[in-house]
Amino acid sequence: MNVSLFSSVVIALALILATLPFLSERLFALIALERFPKKPFWLRLIELLTYYFLVGVLGFALESKLGNRFPQTWEFYAVTFCMFIVFAFPGFIYRYLKK
């Protein structure tokens, strides 16, 4: 497998996982919540952060598999988090703004 395929897989997975908290009423799309009839916004944000770290771990694992893993600074994490928020925008629009 080449670098282009790995990066495409990570980006596609990030797009899917960023929108998932807003499309599903279940916690992590698996666990039904009896306590809440609708999943609250703060729980969606926690789920979004968890998915961000999950995609980051997968990205580092794929980068290590390809060869050298490059050290990253805080700017890298700030940009990737903002990109993850942008990826979540279609799900947010669907859940809260489209009525």
N, C-alpha and C positions, 0 to 999 in steps of 0.2 A: 504494500500500500504506500501511497505517496503523501506528501505534505498537503497537497491540494485536497485530497479526499478527506484526510483527517480534519482539516480546518472546516471543510463544508459540513462534516458530521457534527462538529462541536457547535457551529453556528445554527444549524437546523435544530439541534437538541435544545440550545438556549432559547430559540424562538418558541418552541413547543412548551418548554417548562416555564417560561416567563408568562405565557398566557394561561396556563393551566389553573393557577389559583383563582382566576376570575371566571373560569368556565365551569368549574365543578363546585358543588356545595359540600363535598366530602373533604375531609382533611387529607392532604396529599393524594387526593383522588382515590383513596382506598377506605378510609375510616369514616363511618357514618357518625355524625354528631347528634346525639339525642338531646343534649343540653341546649343547643341553639337550633331554632327552626331554620334560620338563615345564618350562614357563616359570617361573623363580623369582620369589618375591614381590618382590624388589628391582627386578626388571625391570618387573613390573606397576606398581610405584609410579612409576618413571620414565615409563612410558607414560601413567599417570594425570596426572602433572604436565604432560606435553606436551599432552595433550588439554585440560587446563585452560587453558593459554596459547593454544591454538588457538581455543577457544570465546571467550576474552577478546578476541582479535584480531578475530574475526568480530563480536562484540558492538560493539566500537568502530567497526568499519567500517559496520555498519548504523546505529549512532547518528550517525555523521558524514553518512551518506547522508540521514538524516531532517532534518538541519539543524544545530543546535548540538551540539557534543560537550562535555559537562560535565567539568570536572576532578574526579578522584577522589583520595581520601586513602587512607592505609593501612587504615583501618577498612573501606572498601568491599572491598578485596582480601581482608581477613581473613574477612569475612562470605561473600563469594562462594566462597572456597576451602572454607570449612566446609560451605557448601551443596553444593558439588561432591562433597565427601566423603560427605555424606548421600545424594546421588544414586547414588554407587557402592555403597552398602550392599546393595541386592538382589543385585548381582553377586558381592559378597564372601560373602554368605550362601550363594549357590548354589555357589560354588567351594570354600569352606573349611568351612562349618558343616553343610551338608546332605549327609549321607552315607547 
